[in-house]
Amino acid sequence: MTEQFNSSHGILLVEKQPGVSSYDCIRQIKRAIGPKQKIGHAGTLDPFASGLLIIGIGRPYTKQLGHAMAYPKEYVAQGKLNVLTDTLDPTGQIIKTCDKETITEKQVRAALESFGSSYEQVPPIYSALKYQGHSLYRVARKGKMSSEELQKIINAKKRTVHIYSLTLLNFQFPYFTIKAHVSRGTYIRCLVNDIAVRCNSFATTNALERSAIGPFTLDSSAKCDYIAAHWLSQNSWDGAPFYRQELP
């Protein structure tokens, strides 16, 4: 049966805050508009990350989200050199450290330039990629596989990712901040560590923000709490970051 159009149907641009899951945002909006409305997203963010989410409401818009999932993404990320966690982010356990201050800004800039327009990226163990029908992060957390077995699994999932631009925004050892415009499926946590590896070190992504998805930018979004409260108070998206045009 074709879902009937109503005033809640369209595309929302949502700013996710760090410390909450993408699904927390989606559930909050779904509670506001009602459980009968079909709702979907064009890609989630890790709980520690912040930034732009694209949410579709109503079947005419949720079925377009596949287009948005294929858009290039832009991120701003801060890496911490000489510290490595098992998840490559601040939520994980530290598995390696180094006290020596041996990396310079010049080395980091050279590492960024060395990636060119694409490279072969090995995804993180702690990810939603599937292994025998289960998310890899769940497999890893069960602790039934050795680190060598897990590494073999992710090595087999290596893929080519495209880098449209990669810029160093700030360097103050041990921290460095990059802006990366990349293709779908690029893991920024891995990119940050791969940059450090090319400096003969390792790094953990300390902070991560998604600043753009295709033509949509974080500056055009609003926080999830505001969007949900807006609908509840007005029963309308007027004044919210809401679009009804077809996705490009």
Buried (B, 14 or more C-beta within 10 A) or exposed (E): EEBEEEEBBBBBBBBBEBEBEBEEBBBBBBEBBEEEBBBBBBBBBBBBBBBBBBBBBBBBBBEBBEEBBEBBBBBBBBBBBBBBBBBBBBEBEEEEEBEEEEBEEEBBBEBBEEBEEBBEBBBBBBBEBEBEEEBBBEBBEEEEBEEEEBEEBBEEBEEEBBBEEBEBEEBEBBBBBBBBBBBBBBBBBBBBBBBBEBBEBBBBBBBBBBBBBBEBEBEEBBEBEBBBEBBEEEEEBEEBBBBEEEBE
